[in-house]
Amino acid sequence: MTEPLQRTLPVRPGLDLEVREAGTSGNPVLVLHGGAGPSSIASLTDHLAPDHRVVAPTHPGWEGTVRPDDLDCVPALAAVYLDLLGQLSLNDVTVIGTSFGGWVATQTVLDDREGRISQLVLMDAIGPVIPGRHITVPAGPPALAAGGPAPRGGPSARSMAAMRAYTGPVMGDVGMLPRLSTVTCPVLVIWGADDTVVTPDFGRAYAAAFPHARFELVPGAGHLPIREKPEAVFTALDSFLTPRASATGH
């Protein structure tokens, strides 16, 4: 396994994307972080790198990066990642998204006109508006509201501002749920059993909207199971990825 590489890629005029890459062979994986930022998915990137080419961009607006004014919704961000896959000539891609990154991952699959994506993995993801199931965004401490440092594991005030620029005040897409029936690729939905931001019932309804989805509950985990119960997440993820890897000879 090669050491992770951090580089800046000009994906389109006026937009440079910060991308962390790891691994050199195997089926490619695009990993999209949530509000907690790139560090929250570092262990996932490291876990996948021995058997996959892993690409983990930083969403514009996080970690001090610039979010251009025209990146003002999730479909616009998904279009950037489809451009990225095209620029890197990646096909047969598994897209993994956590929390807000799960919304972006789902949108990327929905808008994948060239058929580059072959699998989708969601972890405690937001995205669709599900009747009767609401998203509870934890209220940060006063210091965070004032632009101070984030609590351990939580998003900074700047990251939250960037996220709201993409999501809007509703924090969901009212038209997404019925569109999920058009997703033909296999989907794995992993959820923390104790998630209070988006409950397991939200996750079950999310999974049920896809034609070919599997729902895996992680006991003892909250909204960030990859950080709280990594081994359980890796077990579910590896069992989802392995049959496909065997079939393709990797």
Salt bridges, closest charged atoms under 4 A:
GLU21 OE2 - ARG7 NE 2.30
GLU21 OE1 - ARG53 NH2 3.26
ASP46 OD1 - ARG20 NH2 3.17
ASP83 OD2 - ARG12 NH2 2.61
ASP92 OD1 - ARG244 NH2 2.76
ASP111 OD1 - ARG113 NH2 3.88
ASP111 OD1 - ARG179 NH2 3.59
GLU114 OE1 - ARG116 NH2 3.00
ASP195 OD2 - HIS223 ND1 2.77
ASP201 OD2 - ARG133 NH1 3.60
ASP201 OD1 - ARG204 NH1 3.11
GLU216 OE2 - ARG214 NE 3.23
ASP238 OD1 - HIS47 NE2 2.94
